[in-house]
Amino acid sequence: MKKNRTEIGERLKILRGNKTQSEFATEIGTTLRAYQYYEAGDRVPNIELLTEISKRYNKSIDWILKGIDKSGDEHDPQEEFVYVPQVSGKISAGGGLVPENHIEMKIAFRRAWIMKRGDPKNMALIKVSGDSMEPTLQSGDLVLVDHSRDYLDPHGGIYAIAVDDTLMIKRLQPEYPNKKVQIISDNPKYKVMEAMIDQIHINGKVIWFGREIER
């Protein structure tokens, strides 16, 4: 019985995504304390709450309780989703800031989606700080960095880079054949910098970003 309740809690966690427990509890119409019991597997939501969750998130009650979708197939949430760590600290899109090597939380991505883009074991989520990449990236955005892509693509892109021990998010554009690279801020008030390719340490390529909607 405890195992079943724990699995229900895991599926609720998937639906919660990157919302806080408090935000999610308010959204589905319950208290934070009650929701914490549900997610921890200590209690099971009543039928009224299950119905509300089902309507809001377009998931059947069978899926919430048993992991069974409309086709009758049973799915293990751990198989359908991949959890990518969000590390504490911020990568600067301005002056630069080295993130601490500490996991704040893990955020779920659909396995099928993320596996098309690389190996999630090589990825991390980090918050952006500063305005130099606006309007593309804003301060507070979460960027998904693929650390295995620690090389410059021929057509460039947005990367997490280290220059003189400063880690930052910048757009890189290679210049051939002089082996130089332009370090570009999307915000036009910042000047374009230039460096030799071997002077830049590429920490990884930004392949996705998420943004919280301001209330």
Steps between C-alpha positions, in 0.01 A plus 500: 500500500781741591669423166180592313466825694865582428443443127196732512723759664754463219232557237378810686859624502512457122182707459639764738804548276708799611223658709554512875288268714318805632417629150379160385289447813327835446445417133320172571307634799661344805728606783878479488509260796246266339683505168830421670338187644380398151836553331686320779270200459349529847144557378291466182298797364122466530282456193410871479866600492587222255225623270632858518858389423374281215311791339781752545780286364310284251608181675259220585439407862624151407832654398531695825415196714649215297715649224260367234425722201183502287624210287527282809879486485688537824790742505773550754548877551872439538504356147293775337688791656861600555600721792766763427672673795478874551821619661512789743664826412456682172678517168541864413368661186675812616810520716542131563447272796623147559215269612542293814515126448183432700169354384199711601234280342436270205260588221319241289530487121330248278752231416403485131549877462832532679662188355465652151723784619771307678580300811326657803778367723720771347249782557426749777261789554640834615338840559604798291597826667535836325354667192772460236311226313165679492261468329596137431573413863387695803636506852344210691453276197597135537737378229560135418872452430633192322851471644598235245480767228818670619611597150403779264256403226587637153190721506546609862221521756440593864748351744604496864863612478786580732725795419774583753322282759171682445203284398237665281231440240588646161432451132812378320571553132820347357712698254675291240782454410666721766394272792328782682152507649259786561347504848162663448244639742150508349437824689636770261623722785785253557796499263602195303823347635752298306742231609707215365309173509760338725454779760140398566395203706157377390308356796211382283237606249163645599233283337182619677378766739197545724348816636270558794202720417487809719183539700 
